[in-house]
Amino acid sequence: TVTYDADSYISLGDITVGYGSGSQSTVTLEITAPNASIDVTNFNVGWSSSSSGAVAQSGGIVGSYDTTSNTGTHLALGVSAGDSGSYTLTNGDLYAKDVIIGASGSGVFTHDGTTGSNNTTNYAHILYLGYGATGSGVYNLGAGELTSDVQYIGYQGKGEFTQSSPLNSYNTTYVLYLGFNPTGEGAYTMTGGWLTAWYEYIGFAGTGEFTQWGGLNSVSRDLSIGLEVGSSGEYSMMGALGGNPVLTVANDIYVGKYGVGTFTQYVGSVTATNEYIGYNGTGAFTQTDGSNTVSNALYLGYNAGSDGTYDLSGGSWWSPSTLSAGAEVVGHDGKGTFNQSGGWNSVSTNLIVGSGSGTGEYNLSGGYLNAYNEEIGTGTGSGVFNQTGGYNNVSGVLTIGANGIYNLASAIIQSGAGFVELIVGNIVNNGVINYSGGYGSITATGDTCSYCGGGVWGDPNATTFENNGSLNISGAIAKTIRGNIANNGTVNADNTTVTFSDPWNGNFINNGTVNIVNSAVTFNGTFTNNGAYISDPSNNYFS
């Protein structure tokens, strides 16, 4: 035990705690005077021949770092393979050019001061956990402040970082890496406190895992999960004991930038400018609760060869899981899949399924989808929208491109379950609409659709459903298409019952071909035939 009082100061070239075969030593620093300090160039804890060392700092100042000359203390715990070292910081300050926890051996750093008081600070210019391939490093941050320029959690070996205190626990860094090299494995567990970084890489070239149970993770630039080819990263927002984890990213989130990335949100809130799920790699985002707010655009499968999937479900009627985005592109130039079985998906401008050379698929089986415009298969690739449940409300225009397919069908009806509804302002179909199975309806109100109030504005005789492709209607259960229809393509009704009606006049102008087979068809508005009407056999009712 070494005790410093008053303003005493000591400067050493090297301190080694635990050197040689099987050695064990403990140094306790009891420094009470605010200017008492130990300055050391090389501080090794546990070095050589399976040695073990421990340091406990309960006050004062240890080490130094000069930002101008980039010189200072080098602290290493568990220097060689088989060595082990520990450092406990409960009061005072530690400064170092680099802190290596588990250089080639194993190291544990415990940083925990007094809850409610910022009484302990660790400034490490560069922090390494698991430096060598055989290294294993652990950092436990409770109450206190850790400040770094760069943090490598799993540089070449294994690194684990735990931030546990809900109060006055601060970790600030310019760049955070989890799994830096291909052999690196990094894990960050956050149950409280504040993490602030400019950039975060979860799985840079190796394997990274970030689990957030609580606290605030604030990223000033980008968050990348699965950055390089061959890397894998996972981000999970779990929530615990009523905890509400918060993730804010000023710029963009990449899930599977060039590698493989997964994001799982069970609770909490996420905000970002853009989100790329499968940028050049493979990405998956699963949201079962909480809120995800994207101010600009959400992309699934951004570049050629990429693959992105988003699964939205869960929540409750009074507290649903919510996704809000300025725009959403499912299959930009890669492959994109959106599966929605619950919750709310709100798009303030355009939802595009199959853009550019990409292939996109949207599967709506439950919940609510609200978008201003929707475009299905309008690029050189292809887009498919499968609606077997839930509500799709498009206040502007739903456009099915030449490479687009919209399948509207509900599952087996039990006590009213399985009802599907498509409510749009206007429909322009240049591809294929398949309207089959179960109870459901298509409503094209024109100009503006107010779903909740039922109000519409515009010309009551204006076309609200323009069919230039194929509209295929089938299935035994009765169906309804509301709006003014201009058919320039083909309408096929096969073994079904369908009614063309208002909310306006429900007029039907046929400039193409209508094929009615074994069906009952009712036109409540004015029917004008300028094309071919084939009915064999069927029941046709004209008002």
Secondary structure, DSSP 8 states (H G I E B T S, - for coil): -EEE-TT-EEEEEEEEEEESTT-EEEEEEEE-STT-EEEEEEEEEEESSS-EEEEEEEEEEEE-EETTTTEE-EEEES-STT-EEEEEEEEEEEEEEEEEESSSSEEEEEE---TTS--EEEEEEEEEES-STT-EEEEEE-SEEEEEEEEEESSSSEEEEEE--SSSEEEEEEEEEES-STT-EEEEEESSSEEEEEEEEESSSSEEEEEESSSEEEESS-EEES-STT-EEEEEE---TT---EEEESSEEEESSSSEEEEEESSSEEEEEEEEESSSSEEEEEESSSEEEEEEEEEES-STT-EEEEEE--B-SSSB-EEEEEEEEESSSSEEEEEESSSEEEEEEEEEES-TT-EEEEEE-SSEEEEEEEEES-SSSEEEEEESSEEEEEEEEEEE-TTEEEEE-----BTTBT-EEEEEEEEEESSEEEEESSSEEEEE-SSEE-TTT--EES-TTS-SEEESSEEEEEEEEEEEEES-EEESSEEEEEEEEEEEE-SS---EEESSEEEEESEEEEE-S-EEESSEEEESSEEEEE-
